[in-house]
Each structure stands twice: as structure tokens, then as C-alpha cells.
Amino acid sequence: MTASVDAALDRLKRQDAAAPTPDATLTIAEMAERTGVSAHTLRYYERIGLLSVGRDAAGYRVYRAADYARVVFLNRMRMTGMTIRDLQRYVALVQQGEATVPERRAMMLAHRDAIRAQLQELVFTLETVEFKIAAYGGNPEP
């Protein structure tokens, strides 16, 4: 694998490894560090309703384990191309409770199908790139 692929996979593995214990709290800086999502993006997610973050007595954001899981989920859905609007719809459904599970499941099934189609397209285009590399006298694998 290339260095950029390795780095991306390492970042995702670090997210899983850095999950806080159920009773832990994180500052915005700690949340940004552990998730790889910038403080600016965390504030944006809160502003548009994707996160509802508690505050301490001084008014500072206090992130809990459930917030961490939500940020990781949002980050991974964004990586797959899910739109902010769809994420807002999904989060609104979550907030409405268990009655919306069938609709949330349908959203995830449709998104899974879109990801699978995207993967097929990427494999096809990767083969094209590797063909060109070989045509230029190079080995497709570094």
C-alpha cells in the first residue's frame, strides 16, 4: 500500500482505539485530537444540529462517549459521500426515537448500495490507472 492509504487506515484505527470510556468526558481539543475532526467542524456540527453537546459550569463544551461515537459515525459517513442534509435527516430520525428505526435502516441500506456502486467505479478506474502506469513502463505496485 502507499503511504497515504496507510495513513488513512491508521487514522481510522486510531479513532477506534481512542474511544473514551463510558464515563469519561473530553474537551473540544481532546475530541478533535482523538477523532481527527477539527474543532471548527465540531462547532459546525453542533450549530447545524448534528451534535448536542453539554456544557460545564464555565460554559465549555463537554463531550461524552456517545458524542464521540456520533462524531466518528458522522466523519465516516462524510468520507463515503453522505450529504450534510442526509446526516441531518438521519440525526433528526434518531432524536425521534425507536419508531424511526425502519426509516433509518432504509437510509443505511440505500447508502450502502451507493457505496458499493462507488467502490465498483473506483476499482474500474483504478484498473485504468494501473494500465496506464504499466503502459509507461512502470510497475503498478510501488
Summary of the structure (lengths in Angstrom):
residues: 142
radius of gyration: 18.9
end to end distance: 7.9
largest distance: 64.4
contacts: 343
relative contact order: 0.09
helix: 69%
strand: 6%
